[in-house]
Amino acid sequence: MTKEELIGIVSEKMRDIRTEAGYSQDRMAEIIGLSKKTLVQIEKGRAKAGWSTVVTVCALFRETVSIRSLLGSDALEVLETIARDGIDFRKQKTLGGKIWWREIARRDGYILQQNMLSSHYRILDSDYYRIYSSFDEQAAMECFHDLNSVKNKN
């Protein structure tokens, strides 16, 4: 998923997100830092949200069904991966991928998974810490292979 694709998807779902959260257009605009006029334009499909608005909406409303159905259980991980041009190397604790994740490979204490909603890839260590994520399948496979090669050399 690219930044532009996420902007388009969230822009199309803005009214659903607002309605699910139970906010009026006035209150939603105030919360996400837009004018009501701009929010109305987005909801009517006449304009798209900007990247900072999409990040704000996904972060603040990440527990809504609307956002979870778009990005899975960890909207912030998807945002971070997109914002960092598709690759994130920061180590972060996860729940291990019980929901929304398909296991691609498991070897030498590392797990390669793909998110079933956003289609991005991540690598977890044996304690379920995310050590890598990317939208690039080949890069994820190479990183997984490299991690296993390094571990086998030690």
N, C-alpha and C positions, 0 to 999 in steps of 0.2 A: 504494500500500500504506500502510495506517495503522499506528500503533504497536500497536493492539489486534490487528490481523490478523497482524503479525509475532510478537507474543507467542503467539498461538494456534498458528501454524505451528511455531515453534521448540519450544514446549511439546510438541506432538505428535511431534516428531522427536527429542526429547531422548535417548531410549534409543538410537536409531540413531546419533546423534552420539557418544555415550559409547562405544558398541560399536565404531564405526569407529576411534575414537581409541585403543581398547584399554585402557580404564580400568575398574576395578571401580566400583561405586556409591560405596564409601567414598572412593576416590581422586578421582573426579569431583566429589563433593560438596566435598571439601577444596579442589580447584582453583578451583571457581567460587564458593566462599564460602557454601555452603548446608549445612544438616544433611542427613545421609543420609535421615532420615525425610521431609524436604521433597522431596528428589530422587525418592525412591520414589513419593511422592504425585503428582508431576508425571509421572513415567514411566507410572504407572498411569492417568493421565487424571483423577485426582480433584482436581487443583489445576493452576493455570497458573503458569508462571514469572513473576516480576516483571520490570519493564522493565530494571533493572540486571543481572539474571541473564541476560536475553536479550542485552543488549549484551556482557556478559562472554563468553558462549558464542560469539556470532558473531565477536567479535574474536579470542579465543584459538583457535578452531577454524575460522577462515576458509579454511584450505587444505584442509579435508576435502571429500570429494565431497558429503556431506550438506548442508553450508552452501553450497557452490558451486552445487549444483542448485537451491537455494532463492533465492539472491541474486546469482548470477553471480560473476565474477572479483574484484569489488571490494565485499566485504561492508561494509567500513568506509564507503564512499561512500553506500551505501543507509542504513546506520545514521545517518550524519551528516545526511542529507537528512531522514529521518523525525524525528530529534531536534530539528532546527531548523524544525519545522512545515512541512516540505515544500519548503523553498527553501534552497539553499546557494550563496553567492556567492564562496566562497574559491577562489582559483586554485591548481590542483593538477595536476601532470604525470600523464598517462594513457598507455596504450599505443595510443591512437587508435581503439579500438573494434573490433578485428579479430575478437573473439569476444564473443558475447552482446549485440551492439549492432546495431540496424538504423538505417541512415542515413535521416533524414526529409528533410533539406534541406542544401544546401551553397551558400554564397554569400559573396563578398567576404572570404574567409579564415576564415569561421566554419562550423561543422558542427553541425547539430542531430541528435541521435541519441535513440533509445528503447531501453532495456534490454529484451531479449526475455523475461527471467524476472521481474523486479520491476515492469516497465512504467514505470519512472520515466524522465524525460527529462533530457538534459544538453546543454550547448553547449560545444564545444571551439574553441580558436583554431587558427590554422594550424600551430602547434607542438605540437598535441595537449594543451594545458593545459586542464583543465576550469575553466571560468569561471562556470558556472551549472549547477544541477540542481534539479529539482522533480518532484513527482508530478502537478502540474497542467498538462495539455497546453496549455490556453489561455495560461497564464502563460509557459510555455516558448516558445510561438510568438510571443507579444508581445515577450518579451525578445530573441529571435532577430531579429525585425523591427526592434526599437529599436537593436540593435547594428549592424545593416546600415545603418540610416538615419543613425546618427551617423557611421559610417565614410564613407558617401557624401557627407556634408556637408563633411568635411575635405579 
